[in-house]
Every structure is written in structure tokens, then in C-alpha cells.
Amino acid sequence: MSEFNLHAKLAEDCFFIGALPLSDLLLLNDTRYPWCVLVPRVMGLTELMQLDAVQAQSLFAEIRLVSNILAKQPGVTKLNVGALGNLVPQLHIHVLGRSPSDAAWPGPVWGYGEAQPYSSQKSHQAIHQWRGLLGDDLVG
Amino acid sequence: MSEFNLHAKLAEDCFFIGALPLSDLLLLNDTRYPWCVLVPRVMGLTELMQLDAVQAQSLFAEIRLVSNILAKQPGVTKLNVGALGNLVPQLHIHVLGRSPSDAAWPGPVWGYGEAQPYSSQKSHQAIHQWRGLLGDDLVG
């Protein structure tokens, strides 16, 4: 596995929560939704289908882990999972919680309106909370 | 596994291509994109995370199978995979091919504009072509 570098656009738009076995887990800087992004640390991937069976198994476990936490966030009644990559080619998987009262409901969140960034304090709180909930599932 | 019934909205919006080991494979009735939908034949599922590890492995294999065919369709340069379900609760996974010249590019396809239905002849051709390409991967 060659050295992994996060795409500049993902680095710009997200906070780093921590490393899971396959993927880096990011928090999208948009308070409108509890919105995570998983980025498998394998250089050169652009499509889900490029993951081998073992990597896919890890990714699914990580989607489930993040989903279980998101499902318990206030107001969340539905999860959305998507691998699009029309703008950022590096393979990344969106996992986010939706609510019938959220900005884009029932439409998709991608490309909808303007992100509402976290304050510095709120982002630190959110990341701290995520790291606490993930506990030993984090590898870094 | 209790008897599986396809949600009425999916039945209305899609053609049945065939059965894969876990999922029914549907073709969305919208000629703007080559757009498939996988519906695991397990009643009561609404979220990806409810799949067990074996089902998830099957689903991933089916996403890969469909992705490989979609990636060879004329003009397709990117795949989009999404499990949303904001409008139709039955778990279903969209797998579709995108092109920089398609209607919604680079935005998401969900909720964008109006579907352009297949003619009866074109839908039969498309389903026949899919069934030929899937061959022995179909179980029904």
C-alpha cells in the first residue's frame, strides 16, 4: 500500500475524527446534518468496485459502525450512504443522518444550498464526542 | 426469510431485469442515465447497516457486478452508488453510470428534473441486453 494522501478538497471541507482499520473518518464541516465521510487509505481508488473483498468487508463494518452512532443523534430518522465522487475523484463514502426537518429533506444533500460551518468550539466538541463514542474502534 | 414483496413505488418506477443471489436487479425507467437499483430480498430492511456480514458480502459482489457492466456503457466515466430511501423506505441501492455530458452532472441524480421513460421497444432491448451480459450470474 503506497503512502496515502487525503485529497486537498476533502481536507479543506472536513475535520479529521480518527483512523479506522481501513478508512480515515472525517466530519464534514456542515452543521445542517450529522455528516461523516469514510476515506479508505488506499491510493488511486476512485470507485467502490475497486475494493477487494477483504477491503469491502472492512468498509461495510465501518459504515455500520458510523451508522449506528449517527442513528442515535437527535432527530435522525434515516441514514443516507453514498459514493459519488463526481467532483472529488478520490474514493470517499458519505454516511450521514437525515431528518424530515432538515434543510434538503427529502432530496439528496449533495449540492444543496450552502454548508453552515461549525464554530471552532463546536467542531472541537463534535470531534471529541465522536472519538469518545468510537473508543477502541479507532486505530489512530 | 419471510416472503419478499417489492415496494409499489419501485415496481412502478423500474423494470425487473432479474434476480441475483441476494437482490432483485431493476432498471430505472429513465433513459437519461444507465441506472440500476438493487433490492435485497429481505423483508423489513430499511438501512444498509441492517444487513449481516454475509448479506453485505453478497451485496458488495452484486454492486461490483453491476458496476463493471455500467462502466462499459457508452459515455460512462464515473459510477455513483447510493442508499438513500428518504421517499421509499424499503432498502434499495442505486448503482448508475454518470457522464460529464449527462443532465445532472456534476450534481446528484436524485430529485433532478423529470425522468425520461424508455419506449416499450427500448426497454425490452435494454432488459434483454442486461440479461445477456449477466448470463449465469442471474438466479432467476
Interface residues (C-beta under 8 A of the other chain):
Chain A: T46 E47 L48 M49 L51 A53 A56 Q57 F60 A61 I63 R64 S67 N68 A71 K78 L79 N80 V81 G82 A83 L84 G85 N86 L87 R98 W105 P106 G107 P108 W110 G111
Chain B: T46 E47 L48 M49 L51 A53 A56 Q57 F60 A61 I63 R64 S67 N68 A71 K78 L79 N80 V81 G82 A83 L84 G85 N86 L87 R98 W105 P106 G107 P108 W110 G111
